[in-house]
Amino acid sequence: MNNLRLSILLSLALIGNVACNKLKETPYIPYSSAEIRIGALLPLTGTGFSSGQAMQVSLDFARQDIIDYFATVGIKEKLVLDIVDTRTDTAEALKQLKIFYDAGIRMVIGPYSSAELAHIKSFADARGIMVVSPSSVAVSLAIPDDNIFRFVSSDVIQGKAMSKMLSEDKIRVIVPFIRDDLWGNDLVAATGTDFIKTGGLVQPSVKYEPGTTDFTVVLDELDTMVGSELTHHNPNEVAVYMLSFAEGTEIMAEAKRHPHLNNVYWYGGSAFAQNSSMMHDTNATLFAYTHGLPCPLFGLDDAASNKWQPLRNRIQTRLGRIPDVYAITAYDALWVVVRAYRAAGSNPPVDLLKKVFVNEADNYFGASGNTQLDSNGDRAVGNYDFWGVKTDSAGYGWKRVARYNSLHGVLTRLIE
């Protein structure tokens, strides 16, 4: 679905959330425009498809919920939401953003990956386009006063969460196996910095290019490096730290053919947690199940469970699987974007739009909880859930296995 144009009539009074919670309201600023236009850059295909398809469903629910909420107000104005497929590709993301710009769109939800976001950043900043990503986490994109906002916290917290789990598991050395892009390199640096402080050792990363389909050579290299570490440490002290997108499924399906890779535990990153591709490959599923592979992912706020639980169930019913957290943050992003656009007035300059958006985000409590932003425009507070492949009477599936509390630095193992 390369271009999905959704035109809907909304009543645009001050926007509260669908559960009608009482929030601090921004001043009402009337405006004469009959139309608000918002774009969405989603990875409906490519290695980010699992998250992208879930976000598409959640944005459609957000759209419908806004329609239902404003149907009672009686003020009719038009919201146009254009959803396009970036293919999880940096060039395609920029191409589609330029099309949005030419169409007059100045507020965009997405893109999914930090690499895509970094690639469009200069154009967005120069052209006065405000971008709100539900999922980008790269540390190097935590920049104040630009046009980029992110509804998840940066990978500084994910790095601390992973370091905590590694040290508690008594892992002494990790061999990173990473996607060679902005996200992969930023995250291994963040995790490594914290892990070294605990006394751990981080070996040089074995890297592969995005788009790689044959992992034979790099897995041979990884197997050799792990084998070298096993001459100095017992297998319970060595781990592979895999930072991948959906290609992680192919990697694990092939990894079982390598003796040293089969002999150590594996840990993963946020982009692979709950990835649906895993459940379609028996070899990969069994490898993940037998080798641990806990993957941290931005965690939903338990205080908002009365909102995210029914929303997640709705998405799951339509999607056919449990969505990852980015579907929930995308849902909230659309609500806050429309609030800001509505409150800022007709054709606002980007500086005013940004100021109003920050105010709206700071005073919104949605399905993902408190959306308050820090000085870099990123989510200010964030805990992390760890997901692993487990089995029960229904078969294999992703289960939540631990939670990291970023405020207290505490890792709690879970049995669900």
C-alpha positions as CSV (number, residue, x, y, z in Angstrom):
1,M,0.0,0.0,0.0
2,N,2.2,2.8,-1.3
3,N,-0.2,5.7,-0.8
4,L,-3.2,5.5,1.4
5,R,-5.1,8.7,1.6
6,L,-7.6,9.0,4.4
7,S,-9.9,12.0,4.4
8,I,-12.1,12.4,7.4
9,L,-14.3,15.1,8.8
10,L,-13.5,16.1,12.4
11,S,-14.9,18.4,14.9
12,L,-12.0,20.4,15.9
13,A,-12.7,21.8,19.4
14,L,-9.9,21.4,21.9
15,I,-8.9,17.8,21.7
16,G,-9.0,15.6,24.8
17,N,-8.2,11.9,24.7
18,V,-10.8,9.3,23.8
19,A,-11.2,8.2,27.3
20,C,-12.2,11.8,28.2
21,N,-9.5,12.2,30.8
22,K,-9.3,15.7,32.1
23,L,-6.0,17.2,30.9
24,K,-4.5,20.6,31.3
25,E,-5.8,22.4,28.2
26,T,-3.9,24.8,26.0
27,P,-5.6,28.1,25.1
28,Y,-8.3,27.9,22.4
29,I,-6.9,29.5,19.2
30,P,-9.6,29.8,16.5
31,Y,-8.5,29.5,12.9
32,S,-10.2,29.7,9.6
33,S,-8.5,26.8,7.7
34,A,-10.9,24.1,6.6
35,E,-8.3,21.4,6.5
36,I,-5.4,20.0,8.5
37,R,-3.0,17.8,6.6
38,I,-0.7,15.3,8.2
39,G,1.6,12.8,6.6
40,A,2.8,9.4,8.0
41,L,6.0,7.7,6.9
42,L,5.7,4.0,7.7
43,P,7.7,0.9,6.8
44,L,4.9,-1.2,5.4
45,T,7.4,-3.3,3.6
46,G,11.1,-4.0,4.1
47,T,12.8,-5.1,7.3
48,G,10.7,-2.8,9.5
49,F,7.4,-4.2,8.1
50,S,6.3,-5.8,11.4
51,S,6.2,-2.5,13.3
52,G,5.0,-0.6,10.3
53,Q,2.0,-2.7,9.7
54,A,1.0,-2.5,13.3
55,M,1.4,1.3,13.3
56,Q,-0.8,1.6,10.3
57,V,-3.6,-0.3,12.1
58,S,-3.1,1.8,15.2
59,L,-3.2,5.1,13.3
60,D,-6.4,4.0,11.6
61,F,-7.9,3.3,15.1
62,A,-6.7,6.7,16.3
63,R,-8.4,8.3,13.3
64,Q,-11.6,6.5,14.0
65,D,-11.5,7.4,17.7
66,I,-11.0,11.0,16.9
67,I,-13.9,10.9,14.5
68,D,-16.1,9.3,17.2
69,Y,-15.0,11.8,19.9
70,F,-15.7,14.9,17.7
71,A,-18.9,13.7,16.2
72,T,-20.6,15.0,19.4
73,V,-19.2,18.5,19.0
74,G,-20.7,19.5,15.6
75,I,-17.8,21.6,14.2
76,K,-16.9,20.2,10.8
77,E,-13.4,20.6,9.5
78,K,-11.4,18.2,7.4
79,L,-8.3,16.2,8.5
80,V,-6.3,14.6,5.6
81,L,-3.9,11.8,6.7
82,D,-1.6,10.6,4.0
83,I,0.1,7.2,4.8
84,V,3.0,6.2,2.6
85,D,5.4,3.2,2.6
86,T,9.1,4.0,3.1
87,R,10.1,0.4,2.5
88,T,12.3,0.8,5.5
89,D,14.7,2.6,3.1
90,T,16.4,5.9,3.8
91,A,16.2,7.2,0.2
92,E,12.5,6.3,-0.1
93,A,11.8,8.1,3.2
94,L,13.3,11.3,1.9
95,K,11.6,11.0,-1.5
96,Q,8.2,10.6,0.2
97,L,8.9,13.5,2.6
98,K,9.6,15.8,-0.4
99,I,6.3,14.7,-1.9
100,F,4.6,15.6,1.3
101,Y,6.3,19.0,1.3
102,D,5.2,19.7,-2.3
103,A,1.7,18.8,-1.2
104,G,1.8,21.4,1.6
105,I,2.2,19.0,4.5
106,R,4.2,20.4,7.3
107,M,3.6,17.8,10.1
108,V,4.6,14.2,9.7
109,I,4.4,11.1,11.9
110,G,7.3,8.7,11.4
111,P,9.6,7.5,10.1
112,Y,10.3,4.2,11.9
113,S,14.0,3.8,11.9
114,S,16.7,6.2,13.2
115,A,18.6,5.8,9.9
116,E,15.5,7.0,8.0
117,L,15.1,9.8,10.4
118,A,18.7,10.9,10.2
119,H,18.4,10.9,6.4
120,I,15.4,13.2,6.3
121,K,16.4,15.5,9.2
122,S,18.3,18.2,7.1
123,F,15.4,18.5,4.7
124,A,12.8,18.7,7.5
125,D,14.8,21.3,9.4
126,A,15.5,23.4,6.4
127,R,11.9,23.4,5.1
128,G,10.1,23.9,8.4
129,I,8.6,20.4,8.6
130,M,7.9,19.0,12.1
131,V,8.5,15.3,12.4
132,V,7.3,13.1,15.2
133,S,8.7,9.6,15.2
134,P,7.0,6.9,17.3
135,S,10.0,4.6,17.3
136,S,13.4,6.2,16.6
137,V,15.8,5.8,19.5
138,A,19.3,6.5,18.3
139,V,21.3,8.5,20.8
140,S,22.9,10.8,18.2
141,L,19.5,12.1,17.2
142,A,18.9,13.5,20.7
143,I,19.4,17.1,19.6
144,P,17.7,20.2,21.1
145,D,15.9,22.8,19.1
146,D,15.6,20.9,15.8
147,N,12.3,19.9,14.1
148,I,12.5,16.3,15.3
149,F,10.5,14.9,18.2
150,R,10.4,11.3,19.4
151,F,7.7,9.5,21.4
152,V,10.1,7.1,22.9
153,S,13.2,7.7,25.0
154,S,16.7,7.5,23.5
155,D,18.8,4.4,23.6
156,V,20.8,5.7,26.6
157,I,18.2,4.0,28.8
158,Q,18.0,0.9,26.7
159,G,21.8,0.6,27.0
160,K,21.6,0.8,30.8
161,A,18.8,-1.8,30.8
162,M,20.8,-4.3,28.7
163,S,23.9,-3.7,30.7
164,K,22.0,-4.4,33.9
165,M,20.7,-7.7,32.5
166,L,24.1,-8.8,31.2
167,S,25.8,-8.1,34.5
168,E,23.1,-9.8,36.5
169,D,23.4,-12.8,34.2
170,K,27.1,-12.8,35.0
171,I,28.1,-12.3,31.3
172,R,31.7,-11.1,31.3
173,V,32.2,-10.5,27.5
174,I,29.9,-9.6,24.6
175,V,30.6,-10.0,20.9
176,P,28.3,-7.5,19.2
177,F,26.8,-8.6,15.8
178,I,25.1,-5.5,14.5
179,R,23.3,-3.9,11.6
180,D,25.8,-1.3,10.3
181,D,23.6,1.8,10.5
182,L,23.0,4.7,12.8
183,W,20.8,2.8,15.2
184,G,23.1,-0.3,15.5
185,N,26.3,1.7,16.0
186,D,24.7,4.1,18.5
187,L,23.1,1.4,20.5
188,V,26.2,-0.8,20.8
189,A,28.1,2.2,22.0
190,A,25.5,3.1,24.6
191,T,25.3,-0.4,25.9
192,G,29.1,-0.9,25.8
193,T,29.8,2.3,27.7
194,D,27.6,1.1,30.6
195,F,28.6,-2.5,30.4
196,I,32.3,-1.6,30.7
197,K,31.6,0.3,33.9
198,T,30.3,-2.9,35.4
199,G,33.6,-4.7,34.6
200,G,32.4,-6.2,31.3
201,L,34.4,-6.5,28.1
202,V,33.1,-5.5,24.7
203,Q,34.8,-7.0,21.7
204,P,34.8,-5.1,18.3
205,S,31.5,-5.4,16.5
206,V,31.0,-7.8,13.6
207,K,28.9,-5.7,11.2
208,Y,26.7,-6.4,8.2
209,E,25.2,-3.9,5.7
210,P,21.4,-3.2,5.8
211,G,19.9,-5.2,3.0
212,T,22.2,-8.2,3.4
213,T,20.5,-11.5,2.5
214,D,23.5,-13.9,2.7
215,F,25.0,-13.9,6.2
216,T,27.4,-16.8,5.6
217,V,30.6,-14.7,5.7
218,V,29.8,-12.5,8.6
219,L,28.5,-15.4,10.7
220,D,31.7,-17.3,10.0
221,E,33.6,-14.2,11.3
222,L,31.3,-14.0,14.3
223,D,31.8,-17.8,15.0
224,T,35.6,-17.3,14.9
225,M,35.5,-14.4,17.4
226,V,33.2,-16.2,19.8
227,G,35.4,-19.3,19.6
228,S,38.4,-17.2,20.5
229,E,36.6,-15.9,23.6
230,L,35.7,-19.4,24.6
231,T,39.4,-20.2,25.0
232,H,39.5,-17.7,27.8
233,H,36.0,-17.9,29.3
234,N,33.4,-20.6,30.0
235,P,30.3,-20.5,27.7
236,N,28.1,-19.0,30.4
237,E,30.3,-15.9,30.5
238,V,30.3,-15.1,26.7
239,A,27.3,-13.7,24.8
240,V,26.4,-12.6,21.3
241,Y,24.7,-9.2,21.3
242,M,22.6,-9.0,18.1
243,L,21.2,-5.7,16.9
244,S,19.0,-6.4,13.9
245,F,15.7,-5.7,12.3
246,A,13.6,-8.5,10.8
247,E,16.7,-10.0,9.3
248,G,17.5,-11.4,12.8
249,T,15.2,-14.3,11.9
250,E,17.5,-15.3,9.0
251,I,20.5,-14.8,11.2
252,M,19.4,-17.1,13.9
253,A,18.1,-19.8,11.5
254,E,21.7,-19.9,10.1
255,A,23.5,-19.4,13.4
256,K,22.7,-22.9,14.6
257,R,25.0,-24.3,12.0
258,H,28.0,-22.7,13.7
259,P,29.4,-24.6,16.7
260,H,30.6,-21.7,18.8
261,L,27.5,-19.6,18.2
262,N,25.4,-22.6,19.3
263,N,27.3,-22.7,22.5
264,V,26.6,-19.3,24.0
265,Y,23.6,-17.2,25.0
266,W,22.3,-14.4,22.7
267,Y,20.8,-11.1,23.6
268,G,18.9,-8.8,21.2
269,G,17.8,-5.2,20.7
270,S,14.6,-3.2,20.6
271,A,14.1,-3.5,16.8
272,F,13.7,-7.3,17.0
273,A,11.6,-7.5,20.1
274,Q,8.2,-9.0,19.3
275,N,9.1,-9.2,15.6
276,S,6.5,-11.2,13.8
277,S,8.9,-12.8,11.3
278,M,10.3,-15.0,14.1
279,M,7.1,-17.1,14.3
280,H,7.2,-18.1,10.7
281,D,10.6,-19.8,10.8
282,T,10.8,-22.9,13.0
283,N,14.6,-23.0,13.0
284,A,14.9,-19.4,14.2
285,T,12.2,-19.8,16.8
286,L,13.9,-22.8,18.3
287,F,17.3,-21.1,18.3
288,A,15.9,-18.0,20.1
289,Y,14.0,-20.2,22.6
290,T,17.1,-22.3,23.5
291,H,19.6,-19.4,23.4
292,G,17.7,-16.8,25.5
293,L,17.6,-13.8,23.3
294,P,15.9,-11.3,25.7
295,C,15.2,-8.1,23.7
296,P,14.5,-4.8,25.5
297,L,11.6,-2.6,24.2
298,F,10.2,0.6,25.5
299,G,7.7,-0.4,28.1
300,L,4.1,0.7,28.4
301,D,3.1,2.5,31.6
302,D,1.2,0.3,34.0
303,A,-0.7,3.3,35.2
304,A,-2.2,3.6,31.7
305,S,-3.2,-0.1,31.4
306,N,-6.9,0.8,31.2
307,K,-6.1,2.5,28.0
308,W,-3.4,0.5,26.3
309,Q,-4.8,-2.9,27.1
310,P,-8.1,-2.5,25.2
311,L,-6.2,-0.7,22.4
312,R,-3.7,-3.4,22.1
313,N,-6.5,-6.0,22.0
314,R,-8.2,-4.1,19.2
315,I,-5.0,-3.9,17.2
316,Q,-4.3,-7.6,17.8
317,T,-7.8,-8.6,16.6
318,R,-7.3,-6.8,13.3
319,L,-3.6,-7.5,12.8
320,G,-3.7,-11.2,13.9
321,R,-0.8,-10.8,16.4
322,I,0.2,-8.8,19.4
323,P,1.6,-5.4,18.2
324,D,4.8,-3.9,19.5
325,V,4.8,-0.8,21.6
326,Y,5.4,1.5,18.7
327,A,1.8,0.9,17.6
328,I,0.7,2.4,20.9
329,T,3.1,5.4,20.7
330,A,1.9,6.1,17.1
331,Y,-1.7,6.1,18.3
332,D,-0.8,8.8,20.9
333,A,1.3,10.7,18.4
334,L,-1.7,11.3,16.1
335,W,-3.8,12.6,19.0
336,V,-1.1,15.0,20.2
337,V,-0.2,16.1,16.6
338,V,-3.8,17.0,15.9
339,R,-4.1,18.8,19.3
340,A,-1.1,20.9,18.5
341,Y,-2.1,21.6,14.9
342,R,-5.5,22.6,16.1
343,A,-4.2,24.9,18.9
344,A,-1.5,26.6,16.8
345,G,-3.9,28.1,14.3
346,S,-4.0,28.2,10.6
347,N,-0.7,27.7,8.7
348,P,1.4,28.3,11.8
349,P,5.2,28.9,11.5
350,V,7.2,25.8,12.6
351,D,8.6,27.5,15.7
352,L,5.1,28.2,17.0
353,L,3.9,24.7,16.0
354,K,6.8,23.2,17.9
355,K,6.2,25.2,21.0
356,V,2.5,24.3,21.1
357,F,3.3,20.7,20.4
358,V,5.7,20.5,23.3
359,N,3.0,22.0,25.6
360,E,0.4,19.5,24.4
361,A,2.8,16.6,24.8
362,D,3.8,17.6,28.3
363,N,0.1,17.8,29.3
364,Y,-1.1,14.6,27.7
365,F,-1.7,11.2,29.3
366,G,-2.5,8.7,26.6
367,A,-2.4,5.0,25.9
368,S,1.3,4.9,26.3
369,G,1.2,7.0,29.5
370,N,2.8,10.4,30.1
371,T,4.1,11.8,26.8
372,Q,6.2,14.6,28.4
373,L,9.3,15.5,26.4
374,D,12.8,16.3,27.5
375,S,15.0,19.2,26.3
376,N,15.9,17.2,23.2
377,G,12.3,16.6,22.2
378,D,12.4,12.9,23.2
379,R,10.2,11.1,25.7
380,A,11.4,12.2,29.1
381,V,10.7,9.0,31.1
382,G,10.9,5.4,29.9
383,N,11.1,1.9,31.4
384,Y,12.0,-1.1,29.3
385,D,10.4,-4.5,29.0
386,F,12.4,-7.5,28.0
387,W,10.8,-9.9,25.6
388,G,11.9,-13.5,24.9
389,V,10.6,-16.5,22.9
390,K,8.8,-18.9,25.3
391,T,6.4,-21.8,24.9
392,D,3.1,-22.7,26.5
393,S,-0.1,-24.6,25.5
394,A,-0.6,-22.3,22.6
395,G,2.9,-22.9,21.2
396,Y,5.9,-20.6,20.8
397,G,5.5,-16.9,21.2
398,W,7.0,-13.6,22.5
399,K,6.5,-13.3,26.2
400,R,7.5,-10.5,28.6
401,V,10.3,-11.8,30.8
402,A,11.7,-8.8,32.7
403,R,11.2,-5.1,33.3
404,Y,13.8,-2.4,33.9
405,N,12.8,0.6,36.0
406,S,14.9,3.5,34.7
407,L,14.2,5.7,37.7
408,H,15.6,3.2,40.2
409,G,17.9,1.2,38.0
410,V,16.2,-2.0,39.0
411,L,15.7,-5.1,36.8
412,T,12.8,-7.4,37.8
413,R,12.4,-10.8,36.3
414,L,8.8,-11.8,35.4
415,I,6.8,-15.0,35.1
416,E,3.8,-14.5,32.9
